[in-house]
């Protein structure tokens, strides 16, 4: 079970890294002095930040693990 959790953690870290690089390339591609908000960013500014996504996925995974262990041992 620990090995599975480690593999899932590594996969999530790789996905977060790739998403961060993708967002960084988008930001660097815009050479404007003043940033403009796109429709997607204006509606959901948190979803454009990979750090918040990592926290959401991490705590979600932690809750799933807690519920799994609680159902298995109680």
C-alpha positions in Angstrom: 0.0 0.0 0.0 2.9 2.4 0.8 4.4 1.7 -2.6 1.1 2.6 -4.3 0.9 5.8 -2.4 4.5 6.7 -3.3 3.8 6.0 -7.0 0.6 8.2 -6.9 2.5 11.0 -5.2 5.3 10.9 -7.8 2.7 10.9 -10.6 1.0 13.9 -9.0 4.3 15.7 -8.6 5.2 15.1 -12.2 1.8 16.4 -13.4 2.2 19.5 -11.2 5.6 20.1 -12.6 4.5 19.8 -16.2 1.5 22.1 -15.5 3.8 24.7 -13.9 6.1 24.6 -16.9 3.2 25.0 -19.2 1.8 28.0 -17.3 5.3 29.5 -17.2 5.6 29.2 -20.9 2.2 30.9 -21.4 3.3 33.7 -19.1 6.6 34.2 -20.9 5.0 34.1 -24.3 3.0 37.2 -23.4 5.5 40.1 -23.8 3.1 42.8 -22.9 3.9 45.2 -20.1 0.4 45.1 -18.6 -1.2 41.7 -18.1 -4.7 41.2 -19.3 -7.0 38.6 -17.7 -8.5 36.0 -20.0 -12.1 34.9 -19.6 -11.0 31.6 -17.9 -8.7 33.4 -15.5 -11.3 36.0 -14.6 -13.9 33.4 -13.8 -11.6 31.0 -11.9 -8.3 32.7 -10.9 -7.5 29.9 -8.4 -7.6 27.2 -11.0 -4.7 28.9 -13.0 -2.4 28.5 -10.0 -0.8 25.0 -9.8 0.1 25.4 -6.1 -3.6 25.6 -5.1 -4.3 22.6 -7.3 -1.6 20.7 -5.6 -3.0 21.5 -2.2 -6.6 20.6 -3.3 -5.4 17.2 -4.8 -3.2 16.5 -1.8 -5.9 17.1 0.8 -8.4 15.2 -1.3 -6.0 12.2 -1.5 -5.4 12.5 2.2 -9.2 12.3 2.9 -9.5 9.3 0.6 -6.7 7.6 2.5 -8.3 8.4 5.8 -11.7 7.1 4.8 -10.1 3.9 3.3 -8.2 3.2 6.5 -11.2 3.9 8.6 -13.4 1.6 6.6 -10.7 -1.1 6.7 -10.0 -1.1 10.4 -13.3 -0.1 12.0 
